[in-house]
Amino acid sequence: MSTIDLVSNKLFEEIKQEYDKYGELSDSHISALNCMFGQPLLAALDLVDNSAVTHIVSPSEKEVYQVCSNSGRKYTCPASLQFCPCMSFAFGVIKRGELITCKHVLAILLSKAMGLCTVVEKSDEEISIILFQQEY
């Protein structure tokens, strides 16, 4: 596990504890998130505020996350959160290496830590269809 992964995991653990206790993020955690993730943070927080993150699970424990953007487009990410089909991930994360992640993955991480993901159960077949229909 990389140093960035260790630091971000610790940060999201702290955010979970804080949000469970106080129902909000402290200025120090928002500042830490901004230092770590930069530009995608405000858009990710907006997605969280709009309840845009859905955790889709199957009875056999297959899972994906879907983030509905402000434009209505849905971005489906694997549970590993190692990929997002958006252009920001393709260019900002993969091609240029300027970002740690995109706003969609960051919104998933924040929603998970804050317990704000909408959970929906679907069959394995339905999850396969969702993945197949994802636009790239």
Backbone hydrogen bonds, N-H to C=O, Kabsch-Sander energy under -0.5 kcal/mol:
donor,donor_aa,acceptor,acceptor_aa,energy
6,L,2,S,-2.2
7,V,3,T,-2.7
8,S,4,I,-2.8
9,N,5,D,-2.6
10,K,6,L,-2.1
11,L,7,V,-2.5
12,F,8,S,-2.7
13,E,9,N,-1.9
14,E,10,K,-2.3
15,I,11,L,-2.4
16,K,12,F,-2.1
17,Q,13,E,-2.2
18,E,14,E,-2.7
19,Y,15,I,-3.0
20,D,16,K,-2.6
21,K,17,Q,-1.8
22,Y,18,E,-3.3
23,G,18,E,-0.6
23,G,19,Y,-1.6
30,I,26,S,-2.2
31,S,27,D,-2.5
32,A,28,S,-2.2
33,L,29,H,-2.7
34,N,30,I,-2.4
35,C,31,S,-2.4
36,M,32,A,-2.1
37,F,33,L,-3.3
38,G,33,L,-0.6
38,G,34,N,-1.6
41,L,38,G,-2.3
43,A,39,Q,-0.5
44,A,40,P,-2.3
45,L,41,L,-2.8
46,D,42,L,-2.0
47,L,43,A,-2.0
48,V,44,A,-2.3
49,D,45,L,-2.7
50,N,46,D,-1.7
51,S,48,V,-1.9
52,A,47,L,-2.4
54,T,52,A,-0.5
54,T,66,Q,-3.0
55,H,118,T,-3.3
56,I,54,T,-0.7
56,I,64,V,-2.8
57,V,55,H,-0.6
57,V,120,V,-2.5
58,S,62,K,-2.1
61,E,58,S,-2.2
64,V,56,I,-2.2
65,Y,77,C,-2.9
66,Q,54,T,-2.8
67,V,75,Y,-2.4
68,C,52,A,-2.3
69,S,67,V,-0.7
69,S,73,R,-3.1
72,G,69,S,-1.8
75,Y,67,V,-2.6
76,T,74,K,-0.5
77,C,65,Y,-3.2
77,C,75,Y,-0.5
79,A,63,E,-1.0
81,L,78,P,-2.0
90,A,86,C,-1.9
91,F,87,M,-3.0
92,G,87,M,-0.5
92,G,88,S,-1.8
93,V,88,S,-1.0
93,V,89,F,-0.7
94,I,89,F,-2.6
95,K,90,A,-2.1
96,R,91,F,-2.9
98,E,92,G,-1.7
99,L,92,G,-2.3
106,L,102,C,-2.2
107,A,103,K,-2.2
108,I,104,H,-1.8
109,L,105,V,-2.6
110,L,106,L,-2.6
111,S,107,A,-2.7
112,K,108,I,-2.7
113,A,109,L,-2.3
114,M,110,L,-2.3
115,G,111,S,-0.6
115,G,112,K,-0.9
116,L,111,S,-2.8
117,C,111,S,-0.7
118,T,53,V,-2.3
119,V,117,C,-0.5
120,V,55,H,-2.7
122,K,57,V,-2.8
127,I,123,S,-2.2
128,S,124,D,-2.3
129,I,125,E,-2.2
130,I,126,E,-2.3
131,L,127,I,-2.4
132,F,128,S,-2.5
133,Q,129,I,-2.4
134,Q,130,I,-0.6
134,Q,131,L,-0.7
